[in-house]
Amino acid sequence: MKAFKVVVLAASALVASSGAFAAVNADAVHLALDSLLVSSSKMSVINAMNANKKPPSTNAEAHLGAPSSMTTTEISGIVVNKGGVLNVYLAPVTGTNQGLVQYTPKIITTKKGKQAVEFACTSPNIPEIATIAAGCKYQPANQSTVQPKKK
């Protein structure tokens, strides 16, 4: 009986210590991705694409502040990369362990025949992103976006 208590206590301690590994805070991630900061950053990329006929490659080209100034409680920074890709780095409060969500712009033709920009949303390190943010997909960093050719 005493050995059973020791095992139960050891198991309890192990479970309690695993709490140190933060679980994803879905509400905080959702707040980050639906924030005015992310929306206005996307709009800045679109405006730069319209003005320059090509996507911006830096925050400056998108007329955004420095990444360290692009923060909220849930966002630790936003960086514009080549192709106008927005990297949204999530803050610790989200429990994502340096989570990254990427928005990749793509020019589409609307049903009315006009050109518009839409963003594909992916995350290389948040496996549960699709359940947190509709329209986002988990795409591990080691997977290429290029589809293999069929034989």
KEKEMI-725068 format. One record per residue: residue number from 0; x, y, z of N, C-alpha, C in turn. Coordinates in nm, 3 decimals, decimal comma. Example, Ala and Ser with C-alpha at 12.3 -4.5 7.8 and 13.67 -1.06 7.14 Angstrom:
REM residues 2
<pt 0; <1,319; -0,569; 0,780>; <1,230; -0,450; 0,780>; <1,320; -0,330; 0,780>>
<pt 1; <1,285; -0,225; 0,708>; <1,367; -0,106; 0,714>; <1,290; 0,003; 0,787>>
END
This chain:
REM residues 151
<pt 0; <0,083; -0,119; 0,000>; <0,000; 0,000; 0,000>; <0,087; 0,125; 0,000>>
<pt 1; <0,198; 0,121; 0,077>; <0,286; 0,235; 0,085>; <0,351; 0,262; -0,051>>
<pt 2; <0,390; 0,155; -0,123>; <0,451; 0,171; -0,256>; <0,351; 0,235; -0,352>>
<pt 3; <0,223; 0,199; -0,340>; <0,119; 0,256; -0,425>; <0,109; 0,407; -0,403>>
<pt 4; <0,115; 0,451; -0,275>; <0,108; 0,593; -0,243>; <0,227; 0,669; -0,302>>
<pt 5; <0,345; 0,607; -0,297>; <0,464; 0,671; -0,352>; <0,447; 0,689; -0,503>>
<pt 6; <0,395; 0,584; -0,571>; <0,374; 0,592; -0,716>; <0,272; 0,701; -0,747>>
<pt 7; <0,163; 0,708; -0,672>; <0,060; 0,809; -0,694>; <0,117; 0,949; -0,671>>
<pt 8; <0,196; 0,965; -0,564>; <0,256; 1,094; -0,537>; <0,355; 1,133; -0,647>>
<pt 9; <0,433; 1,038; -0,693>; <0,529; 1,066; -0,799>; <0,457; 1,103; -0,928>>
<pt 10; <0,350; 1,031; -0,959>; <0,271; 1,062; -1,079>; <0,208; 1,200; -1,066>>
<pt 11; <0,157; 1,233; -0,949>; <0,097; 1,365; -0,926>; <0,200; 1,476; -0,944>>
<pt 12; <0,320; 1,454; -0,893>; <0,426; 1,554; -0,907>; <0,463; 1,572; -1,054>>
<pt 13; <0,466; 1,462; -1,127>; <0,498; 1,470; -1,269>; <0,392; 1,549; -1,345>>
<pt 14; <0,265; 1,521; -1,318>; <0,155; 1,594; -1,382>; <0,161; 1,741; -1,344>>
<pt 15; <0,184; 1,771; -1,218>; <0,191; 1,910; -1,174>; <0,308; 1,983; -1,240>>
<pt 16; <0,421; 1,916; -1,254>; <0,535; 1,982; -1,315>; <0,515; 2,003; -1,464>>
<pt 17; <0,433; 1,919; -1,528>; <0,409; 1,939; -1,671>; <0,328; 2,065; -1,695>>
<pt 18; <0,267; 2,120; -1,591>; <0,198; 2,247; -1,604>; <0,293; 2,360; -1,637>>
<pt 19; <0,421; 2,341; -1,615>; <0,519; 2,442; -1,649>; <0,529; 2,458; -1,800>>
<pt 20; <0,495; 2,351; -1,874>; <0,488; 2,362; -2,018>; <0,354; 2,423; -2,052>>
<pt 21; <0,356; 2,547; -2,095>; <0,233; 2,622; -2,116>; <0,151; 2,563; -2,230>>
<pt 22; <0,021; 2,553; -2,205>; <-0,071; 2,511; -2,309>; <-0,106; 2,633; -2,393>>
<pt 23; <-0,141; 2,607; -2,516>; <-0,178; 2,716; -2,605>; <-0,303; 2,784; -2,551>>
<pt 24; <-0,296; 2,915; -2,541>; <-0,410; 2,996; -2,497>; <-0,485; 3,039; -2,623>>
<pt 25; <-0,583; 2,960; -2,663>; <-0,655; 2,983; -2,789>; <-0,718; 3,121; -2,794>>
<pt 26; <-0,771; 3,169; -2,683>; <-0,833; 3,301; -2,682>; <-0,731; 3,410; -2,712>>
<pt 27; <-0,612; 3,399; -2,655>; <-0,507; 3,499; -2,679>; <-0,458; 3,494; -2,824>>
<pt 28; <-0,445; 3,373; -2,880>; <-0,403; 3,361; -3,020>; <-0,510; 3,422; -3,109>>
<pt 29; <-0,636; 3,392; -3,079>; <-0,747; 3,446; -3,158>; <-0,750; 3,599; -3,150>>
<pt 30; <-0,729; 3,654; -3,031>; <-0,723; 3,800; -3,016>; <-0,610; 3,859; -3,099>>
<pt 31; <-0,496; 3,794; -3,099>; <-0,381; 3,843; -3,176>; <-0,414; 3,847; -3,325>>
<pt 32; <-0,467; 3,738; -3,377>; <-0,489; 3,727; -3,520>; <-0,605; 3,812; -3,570>>
<pt 33; <-0,700; 3,843; -3,482>; <-0,812; 3,929; -3,518>; <-0,789; 4,074; -3,480>>
<pt 34; <-0,668; 4,107; -3,439>; <-0,640; 4,242; -3,389>; <-0,635; 4,345; -3,501>>
<pt 35; <-0,656; 4,468; -3,462>; <-0,645; 4,580; -3,554>; <-0,503; 4,590; -3,609>>
<pt 36; <-0,404; 4,554; -3,529>; <-0,264; 4,560; -3,572>; <-0,239; 4,467; -3,690>>
<pt 37; <-0,290; 4,345; -3,684>; <-0,272; 4,251; -3,795>; <-0,351; 4,299; -3,917>>
<pt 38; <-0,473; 4,344; -3,896>; <-0,555; 4,393; -4,007>; <-0,491; 4,512; -4,076>>
<pt 39; <-0,442; 4,607; -3,998>; <-0,380; 4,725; -4,058>; <-0,247; 4,689; -4,126>>
<pt 40; <-0,176; 4,590; -4,075>; <-0,052; 4,545; -4,139>; <-0,082; 4,482; -4,275>>
<pt 41; <-0,187; 4,401; -4,281>; <-0,228; 4,343; -4,409>; <-0,264; 4,455; -4,508>>
<pt 42; <-0,338; 4,554; -4,459>; <-0,378; 4,665; -4,547>; <-0,257; 4,742; -4,597>>
<pt 43; <-0,157; 4,758; -4,512>; <-0,034; 4,826; -4,553>; <0,038; 4,748; -4,663>>
<pt 44; <0,038; 4,616; -4,653>; <0,099; 4,533; -4,758>; <0,020; 4,550; -4,888>>
<pt 45; <-0,111; 4,547; -4,879>; <-0,195; 4,564; -4,999>; <-0,171; 4,701; -5,062>>
<pt 46; <-0,168; 4,806; -4,980>; <-0,144; 4,941; -5,032>; <-0,009; 4,951; -5,101>>
<pt 47; <0,094; 4,889; -5,042>; <0,227; 4,890; -5,103>; <0,227; 4,814; -5,234>>
<pt 48; <0,154; 4,703; -5,240>; <0,145; 4,625; -5,364>; <0,076; 4,707; -5,472>>
<pt 49; <-0,030; 4,777; -5,436>; <-0,102; 4,860; -5,533>; <-0,017; 4,977; -5,582>>
<pt 50; <0,056; 5,038; -5,491>; <0,136; 5,156; -5,527>; <0,261; 5,120; -5,608>>
<pt 51; <0,324; 5,009; -5,576>; <0,452; 4,973; -5,637>; <0,444; 4,861; -5,739>>
<pt 52; <0,326; 4,803; -5,755>; <0,304; 4,691; -5,847>; <0,388; 4,568; -5,813>>
<pt 53; <0,434; 4,561; -5,688>; <0,506; 4,444; -5,639>; <0,493; 4,442; -5,487>>
<pt 54; <0,503; 4,323; -5,428>; <0,491; 4,315; -5,282>; <0,611; 4,378; -5,212>>
<pt 55; <0,588; 4,435; -5,095>; <0,700; 4,489; -5,017>; <0,785; 4,376; -4,959>>
<pt 56; <0,909; 4,407; -4,926>; <1,000; 4,308; -4,867>; <1,043; 4,344; -4,726>>
<pt 57; <1,004; 4,462; -4,681>; <1,041; 4,507; -4,547>; <0,927; 4,586; -4,485>>
<pt 58; <0,935; 4,606; -4,356>; <0,836; 4,690; -4,288>; <0,837; 4,830; -4,346>>
<pt 59; <0,956; 4,884; -4,374>; <0,966; 5,019; -4,429>; <0,897; 5,029; -4,564>>
<pt 60; <0,916; 4,930; -4,650>; <0,851; 4,931; -4,782>; <0,699; 4,924; -4,770>>
<pt 61; <0,650; 4,862; -4,663>; <0,506; 4,853; -4,639>; <0,455; 4,972; -4,557>>
<pt 62; <0,544; 5,065; -4,526>; <0,511; 5,182; -4,443>; <0,460; 5,142; -4,305>>
<pt 63; <0,527; 5,042; -4,249>; <0,497; 4,997; -4,113>; <0,614; 5,033; -4,022>>
<pt 64; <0,588; 5,037; -3,893>; <0,693; 5,064; -3,796>; <0,790; 4,948; -3,785>>
<pt 65; <0,894; 4,970; -3,708>; <0,992; 4,865; -3,683>; <0,922; 4,747; -3,615>>
<pt 66; <0,969; 4,624; -3,641>; <0,905; 4,507; -3,580>; <0,887; 4,519; -3,429>>
<pt 67; <0,984; 4,578; -3,361>; <0,974; 4,589; -3,215>; <0,866; 4,687; -3,171>>
<pt 68; <0,818; 4,770; -3,263>; <0,709; 4,863; -3,229>; <0,573; 4,808; -3,267>>
<pt 69; <0,573; 4,698; -3,339>; <0,449; 4,636; -3,386>; <0,405; 4,530; -3,285>>
<pt 70; <0,361; 4,575; -3,168>; <0,329; 4,482; -3,059>; <0,193; 4,510; -2,996>>
<pt 71; <0,139; 4,407; -2,935>; <0,023; 4,416; -2,846>; <0,054; 4,320; -2,731>>
<pt 72; <-0,040; 4,302; -2,645>; <-0,022; 4,205; -2,536>; <0,000; 4,065; -2,593>>
<pt 73; <-0,064; 4,035; -2,705>; <-0,058; 3,901; -2,763>; <0,046; 3,888; -2,875>>
<pt 74; <0,095; 3,999; -2,927>; <0,188; 3,999; -3,041>; <0,321; 4,059; -2,997>>
<pt 75; <0,431; 3,987; -3,023>; <0,562; 4,040; -2,985>; <0,632; 4,111; -3,101>>
<pt 76; <0,577; 4,101; -3,221>; <0,633; 4,172; -3,334>; <0,572; 4,126; -3,465>>
<pt 77; <0,575; 4,215; -3,564>; <0,529; 4,182; -3,699>; <0,639; 4,223; -3,795>>
<pt 78; <0,677; 4,130; -3,882>; <0,786; 4,154; -3,977>; <0,734; 4,125; -4,119>>
<pt 79; <0,759; 4,220; -4,210>; <0,727; 4,199; -4,351>; <0,851; 4,141; -4,417>>
<pt 80; <0,832; 4,030; -4,488>; <0,941; 3,961; -4,558>; <0,920; 3,964; -4,708>>
<pt 81; <1,016; 3,910; -4,780>; <1,010; 3,901; -4,926>; <0,874; 3,847; -4,969>>
<pt 82; <0,819; 3,908; -5,073>; <0,689; 3,865; -5,123>; <0,573; 3,923; -5,045>>
<pt 83; <0,602; 4,014; -4,952>; <0,495; 4,073; -4,871>; <0,443; 3,982; -4,762>>
<pt 84; <0,515; 3,873; -4,735>; <0,472; 3,779; -4,632>; <0,484; 3,845; -4,495>>
<pt 85; <0,373; 3,845; -4,422>; <0,370; 3,900; -4,287>; <0,397; 3,789; -4,187>>
<pt 86; <0,503; 3,803; -4,110>; <0,530; 3,711; -4,000>; <0,478; 3,776; -3,873>>
<pt 87; <0,381; 3,714; -3,811>; <0,325; 3,762; -3,685>; <0,379; 3,673; -3,575>>
<pt 88; <0,464; 3,731; -3,490>; <0,525; 3,656; -3,380>; <0,439; 3,675; -3,256>>
<pt 89; <0,396; 3,565; -3,198>; <0,306; 3,569; -3,084>; <0,382; 3,581; -2,953>>
<pt 90; <0,324; 3,656; -2,862>; <0,384; 3,683; -2,731>; <0,364; 3,562; -2,638>>
<pt 91; <0,442; 3,556; -2,530>; <0,432; 3,444; -2,436>; <0,291; 3,420; -2,380>>
<pt 92; <0,210; 3,525; -2,366>; <0,076; 3,508; -2,310>; <-0,009; 3,411; -2,393>>
<pt 93; <0,029; 3,390; -2,519>; <-0,047; 3,298; -2,605>; <-0,014; 3,152; -2,576>>
<pt 94; <0,093; 3,128; -2,502>; <0,130; 2,991; -2,467>; <0,178; 2,910; -2,586>>
<pt 95; <0,223; 2,976; -2,692>; <0,263; 2,905; -2,813>; <0,412; 2,881; -2,825>>
<pt 96; <0,489; 2,919; -2,725>; <0,634; 2,900; -2,727>; <0,693; 2,961; -2,855>>
<pt 97; <0,688; 3,092; -2,862>; <0,739; 3,168; -2,976>; <0,664; 3,134; -3,103>>
<pt 98; <0,531; 3,130; -3,092>; <0,447; 3,096; -3,206>; <0,462; 3,194; -3,321>>
<pt 99; <0,450; 3,142; -3,441>; <0,460; 3,221; -3,562>; <0,341; 3,191; -3,652>>
<pt 100; <0,275; 3,297; -3,697>; <0,168; 3,284; -3,794>; <0,208; 3,370; -3,914>>
<pt 101; <0,200; 3,311; -4,032>; <0,241; 3,381; -4,154>; <0,121; 3,405; -4,244>>
<pt 102; <0,114; 3,528; -4,296>; <0,011; 3,565; -4,392>; <0,081; 3,594; -4,525>>
<pt 103; <0,049; 3,513; -4,625>; <0,110; 3,525; -4,756>; <0,009; 3,584; -4,854>>
<pt 104; <0,042; 3,703; -4,911>; <-0,053; 3,765; -5,004>; <-0,053; 3,697; -5,140>>
<pt 105; <-0,169; 3,697; -5,202>; <-0,184; 3,639; -5,335>; <-0,284; 3,725; -5,411>>
<pt 106; <-0,249; 3,760; -5,534>; <-0,341; 3,838; -5,617>; <-0,440; 3,741; -5,681>>
<pt 107; <-0,567; 3,772; -5,667>; <-0,673; 3,688; -5,724>; <-0,760; 3,774; -5,815>>
<pt 108; <-0,841; 3,709; -5,895>; <-0,941; 3,778; -5,975>; <-1,077; 3,748; -5,915>>
<pt 109; <-1,151; 3,854; -5,883>; <-1,282; 3,837; -5,820>; <-1,385; 3,790; -5,923>>
<pt 110; <-1,503; 3,756; -5,876>; <-1,611; 3,713; -5,966>; <-1,650; 3,825; -6,063>>
<pt 111; <-1,625; 3,948; -6,023>; <-1,655; 4,063; -6,109>; <-1,540; 4,096; -6,203>>
<pt 112; <-1,434; 4,014; -6,202>; <-1,322; 4,032; -6,293>; <-1,218; 4,133; -6,247>>
<pt 113; <-1,229; 4,179; -6,124>; <-1,131; 4,275; -6,072>; <-1,024; 4,201; -5,994>>
<pt 114; <-0,906; 4,265; -5,985>; <-0,799; 4,206; -5,907>; <-0,812; 4,247; -5,761>>
<pt 115; <-0,780; 4,153; -5,674>; <-0,782; 4,177; -5,530>; <-0,669; 4,097; -5,467>>
<pt 116; <-0,644; 4,126; -5,342>; <-0,541; 4,052; -5,269>; <-0,608; 3,976; -5,155>>
<pt 117; <-0,575; 3,848; -5,145>; <-0,618; 3,770; -5,030>; <-0,494; 3,710; -4,965>>
<pt 118; <-0,507; 3,676; -4,838>; <-0,392; 3,624; -4,763>; <-0,417; 3,479; -4,723>>
<pt 119; <-0,318; 3,394; -4,750>; <-0,320; 3,257; -4,699>; <-0,254; 3,260; -4,561>>
<pt 120; <-0,313; 3,191; -4,467>; <-0,265; 3,190; -4,329>; <-0,208; 3,052; -4,296>>
<pt 121; <-0,081; 3,050; -4,253>; <-0,017; 2,925; -4,213>; <0,066; 2,947; -4,087>>
<pt 122; <0,095; 2,838; -4,021>; <0,186; 2,842; -3,907>; <0,279; 2,722; -3,915>>
<pt 123; <0,411; 2,748; -3,903>; <0,506; 2,638; -3,906>; <0,526; 2,571; -3,770>>
<pt 124; <0,473; 2,631; -3,662>; <0,501; 2,574; -3,530>; <0,382; 2,575; -3,433>>
<pt 125; <0,261; 2,593; -3,483>; <0,142; 2,582; -3,398>; <0,050; 2,478; -3,461>>
<pt 126; <0,068; 2,350; -3,423>; <-0,010; 2,243; -3,485>; <-0,162; 2,262; -3,476>>
<pt 127; <-0,210; 2,326; -3,369>; <-0,354; 2,341; -3,351>; <-0,410; 2,470; -3,412>>
<pt 128; <-0,333; 2,537; -3,498>; <-0,375; 2,666; -3,554>; <-0,508; 2,656; -3,629>>
<pt 129; <-0,533; 2,548; -3,700>; <-0,656; 2,534; -3,778>; <-0,780; 2,531; -3,688>>
<pt 130; <-0,765; 2,482; -3,566>; <-0,880; 2,479; -3,475>; <-0,897; 2,612; -3,403>>
<pt 131; <-0,792; 2,693; -3,401>; <-0,797; 2,822; -3,332>; <-0,842; 2,933; -3,426>>
<pt 132; <-0,790; 2,932; -3,547>; <-0,819; 3,038; -3,644>; <-0,869; 2,976; -3,774>>
<pt 133; <-0,996; 2,996; -3,802>; <-1,054; 2,941; -3,925>; <-0,977; 2,992; -4,046>>
<pt 134; <-0,949; 2,905; -4,137>; <-0,878; 2,943; -4,258>; <-0,727; 2,931; -4,247>>
<pt 135; <-0,675; 2,910; -4,128>; <-0,531; 2,892; -4,111>; <-0,497; 2,744; -4,119>>
<pt 136; <-0,377; 2,715; -4,166>; <-0,332; 2,577; -4,177>; <-0,198; 2,561; -4,109>>
<pt 137; <-0,178; 2,444; -4,051>; <-0,048; 2,409; -3,995>; <0,037; 2,356; -4,109>>
<pt 138; <0,154; 2,416; -4,126>; <0,248; 2,374; -4,229>; <0,387; 2,373; -4,169>>
<pt 139; <0,432; 2,257; -4,120>; <0,565; 2,250; -4,058>; <0,672; 2,311; -4,148>>
<pt 140; <0,769; 2,374; -4,087>; <0,873; 2,447; -4,160>; <0,948; 2,359; -4,259>>
<pt 141; <0,957; 2,230; -4,233>; <1,033; 2,143; -4,322>; <0,952; 2,096; -4,442>>
<pt 142; <0,824; 2,134; -4,449>; <0,743; 2,097; -4,564>; <0,744; 2,209; -4,666>>
<pt 143; <0,765; 2,176; -4,788>; <0,767; 2,274; -4,896>; <0,624; 2,305; -4,938>>
<pt 144; <0,601; 2,427; -4,985>; <0,470; 2,463; -5,037>; <0,453; 2,414; -5,180>>
<pt 145; <0,561; 2,367; -5,241>; <0,555; 2,318; -5,378>; <0,501; 2,175; -5,374>>
<pt 146; <0,398; 2,151; -5,452>; <0,340; 2,018; -5,458>; <0,424; 1,931; -5,550>>
<pt 147; <0,445; 1,805; -5,513>; <0,523; 1,715; -5,601>; <0,448; 1,689; -5,732>>
<pt 148; <0,524; 1,673; -5,838>; <0,463; 1,643; -5,968>; <0,413; 1,500; -5,968>>
<pt 149; <0,296; 1,483; -6,030>; <0,241; 1,348; -6,042>; <0,301; 1,283; -6,163>>
<pt 150; <0,329; 1,152; -6,148>; <0,390; 1,075; -6,259>; <0,283; 1,017; -6,345>>
END
